[in-house]
Structures are given as structure tokens and as C-alpha cells.
């Protein structure tokens, strides 16, 4: 091995902008949070080169279901407000809710955290949030990657991505193929904007020079309606529907599920409908929240645009047969969800749209 040239300074990875010791401290910090997410099947998790997971023998004929996502420009608000403890919940939610629509139970999750210079305290907060999201979803945080890349990100900023693997019995896959005319569409309330539409939200904030510290109720002229600040409402983490929905599937035949993300109700529900059907949704069947009222008014956003960009108060839809509506509403309500009967399934005219809000 050649020795450094004594006439030149000896360079190190730290001087190049990467602190290996900081990365090691982060791993030690997050181990207790990851440990709380452990579940049956984890053979090896945080700390190794790869994680090992054994699919439970309670599955007779398991099909693996995977999903990956990020949280988009909602991160910019986390940076601005210097609040990093809930954005990890968003990361988990976006992936686990996606595989849930197939009827899958999330098994394990991995994250990717990238930054220019690693701030161990900030990264610990983020990954603690990821672990909490995994607890809410019942899946194990088995590993991930922390990438410190000088020059790639602005100071104090980072990016996130997540990946989940779940399983469903092959006979129980939910794909919407059994949805029929007269079936009912139920909507589960969202916790806010979740993790979609934040580029438009940030544009609205910029144009109207909004005060993120003002209460929503004050901003919309009804102080009693919401005591949350605008910033708090915008950073409210995405709701994770996994446990109530998995419990529901044990008792009710769920015909179709749609996770309402980018594209809103009108673009996500058609993804689960047979070609000859349309979902007719009634706008008045669920209330507009203070947040969406403020966004629409402050940005002068057309109603159709609102419904294409945001979830508008409905984070997930469930399609069931008419005779199962009351039982479904009762079970989900008892599990802590707020449920609305928002529409019905009808025959679709040739060439017509597959979802319409009236």
C-alpha cells in the first residue's frame, strides 16, 4: 500500500463531507425504535448487510405485494417549520395504504434517507417517525439506507423514499373484478392533505403570503371550526388505514379499495372498476374540512381542479354490496374511522368517464 505523499495534505472522507461516525451514531440511535416494530417472521434486521424475513406459515398460498413511494414536496414544509417527527409516518403511510388496496398485510418496510450533510438529531426524528408509522401499520422496520452526499442537497434538507413488502392469500386478492351495479362506495375520512398536492399548496402559500402560525379557524373566519395552526394542519401525517381495514376484511366481503392520492377521487376510483361501470359520487355526502376550504378560497382553485389534485377529505374508498353497508360502517366506526356513504356504482355509458362527482 502506498503511503501518502508527505508534501501534500492527507485527505479524509470527513474532509470530503462524509462523516462515517455520524452515520454509526444514527444507526445506534434508531435501533430501539426499530426494535419496537419487530414482528413474527423477522430473522435479521437493522445492522446487517440485508434483512431476512420468513413468511408466516399461517399463509396457505401467499402472494407477495410490494410498493414504494416518497412524500414529495411536503418535505419543504417540514424544513420550513423545522418539524421532522411526523414526516416518517407519511412515508410509511403512502406505501402501506397502496398495498392494502390489494388486500395485503404489510410485513416489512425499508427506508432511504439522503442528505448533503448528516444531522444525526434530525435524521433520528425522521426515522423515529418511520418506526411509529410501521407500528401503526403492524409491519417491521427491518433496515434502510442513509446516504450522505455532499453537494447534492441544500443545507438542512434531505429526501426520503420507502419500500414495503406485504402478503395476501392468493384467493383473497382484492382487484375490483367483482364490483357490480348498485354496489355502494364508502369513504374513510382523511387526516388532511396527506402527501399529495403540496406543490399547489406551496404555490398558494407563496401567492397569499399565508401565516403558517395562524389558526385555521381564524383564517377562514370561523375560529370555533379549527384551533390547529395552518402549519400544523399542513403537516398532519397521512392516515394509516391498515389495521381497521384488515380487521374488516376478516368479516366483510370487500369488493374494491382505492387509496385516494394524486388524482383525487375521480382518477383513483376508476383504477379498480370494471370497464362497464361508473362511480357516481355525491359531493354533499361528506363535509369539506377547514383546510380544504382555506386552500380553495385562498388559491381561487376551481372545484374540479380541487377534486383532481387533493383527496378533499376522503383518504380511502371501500366498495361493498348494499347488504354489507351498515355492518361495514359499524365495524370501521368502532375501529376509530370516520365513514361516509359517498356514492354508488352504476352502468357506464360507452365512452363515458368512470367516476364523477355531482
C-alpha positions as CSV (number, residue, x, y, z in Angstrom):
1,X,0.0,0.0,0.0
2,X,1.4,3.4,-1.0
3,X,1.9,6.0,1.8
4,X,0.5,9.5,1.4
5,X,2.9,12.0,-0.2
6,X,4.3,14.0,2.7
7,X,4.4,17.1,0.6
8,X,0.5,17.1,0.1
9,X,-2.2,17.3,2.8
10,X,-3.6,13.9,3.8
11,X,-7.3,14.0,2.9
12,X,-10.1,12.0,4.6
13,X,-13.7,11.1,3.9
14,X,-14.7,13.6,6.7
15,X,-12.9,16.4,4.9
16,X,-14.8,15.4,1.7
17,X,-18.0,16.0,3.6
18,X,-19.0,12.5,4.8
19,X,-18.9,11.7,8.5
20,X,-18.9,7.9,8.9
21,X,-19.0,8.3,12.7
22,X,-22.2,10.3,12.5
23,X,-23.8,7.5,10.4
24,X,-22.7,5.0,13.0
25,X,-24.3,7.1,15.8
26,X,-27.6,7.3,13.8
27,X,-27.7,3.5,13.5
28,X,-27.3,3.2,17.2
29,X,-30.0,5.9,17.8
30,X,-32.6,4.2,15.7
31,X,-32.1,0.6,16.9
32,X,-34.5,1.0,19.9
33,X,-37.2,2.4,17.6
34,X,-36.8,-0.3,15.0
35,X,-36.9,-3.0,17.8
36,X,-40.4,-1.9,18.8
37,X,-41.7,-2.7,15.3
38,X,-40.5,-6.3,15.3
39,X,-43.0,-9.0,14.4
40,X,-43.1,-12.7,13.7
41,X,-41.0,-13.5,10.6
42,X,-38.1,-11.2,11.2
43,X,-34.9,-13.3,11.2
44,X,-32.4,-10.4,10.9
45,X,-33.0,-6.7,10.7
46,X,-31.1,-3.4,11.4
47,X,-27.3,-3.7,11.3
48,X,-26.6,-6.4,8.8
49,X,-26.0,-6.1,5.0
50,X,-29.5,-7.3,4.3
51,X,-32.6,-8.2,6.3
52,X,-34.2,-11.6,6.4
53,X,-37.9,-12.3,6.7
54,X,-39.7,-15.6,6.8
55,X,-43.3,-15.6,5.5
56,X,-45.6,-17.0,8.2
57,X,-46.9,-20.5,7.8
58,X,-50.4,-19.2,8.6
59,X,-50.5,-18.1,4.9
60,X,-51.6,-21.1,2.9
61,X,-50.8,-19.7,-0.6
62,X,-49.2,-16.3,-0.1
63,X,-48.7,-13.7,-2.8
64,X,-46.1,-11.0,-2.1
65,X,-47.3,-7.5,-2.8
66,X,-44.8,-4.6,-2.9
67,X,-45.0,-0.8,-3.0
68,X,-42.6,2.2,-3.0
69,X,-43.2,5.9,-2.6
70,X,-42.0,9.2,-1.1
71,X,-43.6,12.2,0.4
72,X,-43.0,14.7,-2.3
73,X,-42.7,18.4,-1.6
74,X,-44.4,18.1,1.8
75,X,-40.8,17.9,2.9
76,X,-40.3,21.5,2.1
77,X,-42.8,22.5,4.7
78,X,-41.1,20.2,7.2
79,X,-37.8,22.1,6.5
80,X,-39.5,25.5,6.8
81,X,-41.2,24.6,10.1
82,X,-38.2,22.6,11.4
83,X,-40.5,19.8,12.3
84,X,-39.3,16.3,11.4
85,X,-41.1,13.9,13.8
86,X,-44.2,13.1,11.6
87,X,-42.9,13.1,8.1
88,X,-41.8,9.5,8.5
89,X,-45.3,8.5,9.2
90,X,-46.3,9.9,5.8
91,X,-43.6,7.9,4.2
92,X,-44.9,4.6,5.6
93,X,-48.5,5.5,5.0
94,X,-48.1,6.2,1.3
95,X,-46.7,2.7,0.7
96,X,-48.7,0.6,3.1
97,X,-52.0,2.1,2.1
98,X,-51.2,1.3,-1.5
99,X,-50.6,-2.4,-0.9
100,X,-53.6,-2.5,1.4
101,X,-55.9,-1.9,-1.6
102,X,-55.0,-5.4,-2.9
103,X,-55.9,-6.9,0.5
104,X,-52.3,-7.2,1.6
105,X,-51.0,-7.2,5.1
106,X,-47.7,-5.2,5.3
107,X,-44.9,-7.4,6.6
108,X,-41.7,-5.3,6.5
109,X,-40.5,-1.8,5.5
110,X,-37.3,-0.2,4.4
111,X,-36.4,3.4,4.1
112,X,-33.9,5.5,2.2
113,X,-32.7,8.8,3.8
114,X,-30.5,11.0,1.7
115,X,-28.9,14.3,2.6
116,X,-25.9,16.5,1.9
117,X,-24.6,16.6,5.4
118,X,-26.0,14.2,8.1
119,X,-27.6,15.9,11.1
120,X,-28.0,13.0,13.5
121,X,-30.7,14.6,15.6
122,X,-32.9,15.5,12.6
123,X,-32.4,12.1,11.0
124,X,-33.2,10.4,14.3
125,X,-36.5,12.3,14.5
126,X,-37.4,11.3,10.9
127,X,-36.6,7.6,11.4
128,X,-38.4,7.6,14.8
129,X,-41.5,8.8,12.8
130,X,-40.9,6.0,10.3
131,X,-40.8,3.4,13.1
132,X,-44.0,4.8,14.6
133,X,-45.7,4.5,11.2
134,X,-44.6,0.9,11.0
135,X,-46.1,0.3,14.4
136,X,-49.4,1.8,13.2
137,X,-49.3,-0.4,10.2
138,X,-48.2,-3.6,12.0
139,X,-45.1,-4.1,9.9
140,X,-41.4,-4.4,10.9
141,X,-38.8,-1.7,10.1
142,X,-36.1,-4.1,9.1
143,X,-33.5,-1.8,7.5
144,X,-32.8,1.0,5.2
145,X,-30.1,3.2,3.8
146,X,-28.6,6.5,5.0
147,X,-26.8,8.3,2.2
148,X,-24.6,11.4,2.9
149,X,-23.9,13.1,-0.4
150,X,-22.1,16.4,-0.1
151,X,-23.2,18.9,-2.8
152,X,-26.4,17.0,-3.7
153,X,-28.8,18.8,-1.3
154,X,-29.1,22.2,0.2
155,X,-28.1,22.7,3.8
156,X,-30.7,21.3,6.2
157,X,-32.6,19.4,3.5
158,X,-33.0,15.7,2.9
159,X,-35.0,13.3,0.7
160,X,-37.0,10.2,1.7
161,X,-38.2,7.1,-0.1
162,X,-39.7,4.0,1.3
163,X,-40.4,0.4,0.3
164,X,-42.8,-2.1,1.7
165,X,-43.5,-5.8,1.2
166,X,-46.8,-7.4,2.2
167,X,-48.6,-10.7,1.6
168,X,-52.1,-11.7,0.8
169,X,-53.7,-15.2,0.3
170,X,-54.0,-15.7,-3.4
171,X,-57.7,-16.5,-3.1
172,X,-58.3,-13.2,-1.2
173,X,-56.7,-10.7,-3.6
174,X,-58.9,-7.7,-4.0
175,X,-58.8,-6.4,-7.5
176,X,-62.3,-4.9,-8.1
177,X,-63.4,-7.5,-10.6
178,X,-66.5,-8.4,-8.5
179,X,-67.8,-4.9,-8.3
180,X,-71.3,-4.7,-9.7
181,X,-74.1,-2.2,-10.4
182,X,-75.8,-1.0,-7.3
183,X,-72.8,-1.6,-5.1
184,X,-72.0,1.3,-2.6
185,X,-69.0,3.5,-2.3
186,X,-67.9,4.3,1.3
187,X,-65.4,7.0,2.1
188,X,-63.0,7.0,5.0
189,X,-62.1,10.4,6.2
190,X,-58.6,11.7,5.6
191,X,-56.5,13.5,8.2
192,X,-55.7,16.3,5.9
193,X,-54.0,16.7,2.5
194,X,-51.9,13.6,3.3
195,X,-48.9,13.7,1.0
196,X,-50.4,14.9,-2.3
197,X,-50.8,18.3,-3.9
198,X,-48.1,20.0,-2.0
199,X,-46.6,21.8,-5.0
200,X,-50.0,23.5,-5.4
201,X,-50.3,24.1,-1.6
202,X,-46.9,25.8,-1.6
203,X,-47.8,27.9,-4.6
204,X,-50.9,29.0,-2.7
205,X,-48.9,29.8,0.4
206,X,-46.5,31.9,-1.7
207,X,-49.1,33.8,-3.5
208,X,-51.2,34.7,-0.5
209,X,-48.2,35.1,1.9
210,X,-50.0,32.9,4.5
211,X,-49.1,32.9,8.1
212,X,-48.3,29.3,9.0
213,X,-48.7,30.1,12.7
214,X,-52.3,31.4,12.4
215,X,-55.1,29.1,13.3
216,X,-57.2,27.7,10.5
217,X,-60.4,28.8,12.2
218,X,-59.2,32.4,12.2
219,X,-58.1,32.2,8.6
220,X,-61.5,31.0,7.3
221,X,-63.4,33.4,9.6
222,X,-64.8,30.8,12.0
223,X,-62.4,30.5,15.0
224,X,-64.5,27.7,16.5
225,X,-64.0,25.4,13.5
226,X,-60.4,24.6,13.9
227,X,-57.8,25.5,16.6
228,X,-54.9,24.0,14.6
229,X,-52.4,26.4,13.0
230,X,-52.2,26.3,9.3
231,X,-48.7,24.8,9.6
232,X,-49.9,22.0,11.9
233,X,-52.8,21.2,9.6
234,X,-50.5,21.0,6.5
235,X,-48.0,18.7,8.3
236,X,-50.7,16.5,9.8
237,X,-49.4,13.0,8.9
238,X,-51.2,10.7,6.4
239,X,-53.7,8.4,8.0
240,X,-52.8,4.8,8.0
241,X,-55.8,2.6,7.4
242,X,-54.2,-0.8,7.6
243,X,-55.4,-2.3,10.9
244,X,-59.1,-1.3,10.7
245,X,-59.3,-2.4,7.1
246,X,-57.5,-5.8,7.6
247,X,-60.0,-6.4,10.5
248,X,-62.9,-5.5,8.3
249,X,-61.7,-8.0,5.6
250,X,-62.0,-10.8,8.1
251,X,-65.7,-10.2,8.4
252,X,-67.0,-8.5,5.3
253,X,-66.5,-9.2,1.6
254,X,-64.8,-6.1,0.4
255,X,-65.1,-5.8,-3.4
256,X,-62.7,-2.9,-4.0
257,X,-60.5,-0.4,-2.3
258,X,-58.9,2.8,-3.6
259,X,-56.2,4.8,-1.9
260,X,-57.0,8.4,-2.7
261,X,-53.7,10.0,-3.6
262,X,-52.6,12.2,-6.5
263,X,-55.5,12.5,-9.0
264,X,-58.1,12.5,-6.2
265,X,-61.3,10.6,-6.2
266,X,-62.0,11.0,-9.9
267,X,-58.8,9.4,-11.1
268,X,-58.1,6.8,-8.4
269,X,-61.5,5.1,-8.1
270,X,-61.5,4.2,-11.9
271,X,-58.4,2.2,-11.3
272,X,-60.4,-0.5,-9.5
273,X,-63.6,-0.5,-11.6
274,X,-64.5,-2.9,-14.4
275,X,-64.7,-1.1,-17.8
276,X,-68.5,-1.1,-17.9
277,X,-69.1,0.6,-14.6
278,X,-69.0,4.2,-13.2
279,X,-68.9,5.5,-9.7
280,X,-71.4,8.3,-9.1
281,X,-70.2,10.3,-6.0
282,X,-72.3,13.0,-4.2
283,X,-70.2,16.0,-3.1
284,X,-72.6,16.9,-0.4
285,X,-72.4,13.5,1.3
286,X,-69.2,14.4,3.3
287,X,-68.2,17.7,4.8
288,X,-65.5,20.0,3.4
289,X,-62.8,20.4,6.1
290,X,-61.4,23.8,7.2
291,X,-58.1,23.1,5.5
292,X,-59.6,22.4,2.1
293,X,-62.0,25.3,2.4
294,X,-59.0,27.6,3.1
295,X,-56.9,26.1,0.2
296,X,-59.8,26.5,-2.3
297,X,-60.6,30.0,-1.3
298,X,-57.1,31.3,-0.9
299,X,-55.9,29.8,-4.2
300,X,-59.1,30.5,-6.0
301,X,-59.0,26.9,-7.1
302,X,-61.7,25.6,-9.3
303,X,-63.8,22.7,-7.7
304,X,-62.9,20.3,-10.5
305,X,-59.2,21.1,-10.0
306,X,-59.5,20.6,-6.2
307,X,-61.0,17.1,-6.9
308,X,-58.2,16.2,-9.3
309,X,-55.4,17.3,-7.1
310,X,-56.5,16.7,-3.5
311,X,-58.3,13.9,-1.5
312,X,-60.8,16.6,-0.4
313,X,-61.4,14.9,2.9
314,X,-61.6,11.2,1.7
315,X,-58.4,9.3,2.1
316,X,-59.6,5.8,1.1
317,X,-62.8,4.4,-0.5
318,X,-64.3,1.0,0.0
319,X,-66.8,-0.7,-2.3
320,X,-69.2,-3.2,-0.8
321,X,-72.5,-4.8,-1.6
322,X,-75.7,-2.9,-0.5
323,X,-76.4,-5.5,2.2
324,X,-73.0,-5.0,3.8
325,X,-73.1,-1.3,4.1
326,X,-74.4,-1.0,7.6
327,X,-72.1,-3.7,9.0
328,X,-69.1,-2.1,7.3
329,X,-69.8,1.4,8.6
330,X,-70.3,0.0,12.1
331,X,-67.1,-2.0,12.1
332,X,-65.0,0.8,10.8
333,X,-66.5,3.3,13.1
334,X,-65.8,1.1,16.1
335,X,-62.2,0.9,14.9
336,X,-61.9,4.7,15.0
337,X,-62.6,5.6,11.4
338,X,-65.0,8.3,10.3
339,X,-67.0,6.8,7.4
340,X,-69.4,8.4,4.9
341,X,-71.6,6.8,2.3
342,X,-70.4,8.9,-0.7
343,X,-71.7,7.2,-3.8
344,X,-72.9,4.2,-5.8
345,X,-71.9,2.1,-8.8
346,X,-73.9,2.3,-12.0
347,X,-73.7,1.1,-15.5
348,X,-71.3,3.2,-17.6
349,X,-72.4,4.7,-20.9
350,X,-69.9,3.8,-23.8
351,X,-67.1,6.4,-23.8
352,X,-68.2,7.9,-20.5
353,X,-66.0,8.6,-17.5
354,X,-65.6,6.1,-14.8
355,X,-66.0,8.5,-11.8
356,X,-68.0,11.7,-11.5
357,X,-68.7,13.9,-8.5
358,X,-72.1,15.6,-8.7
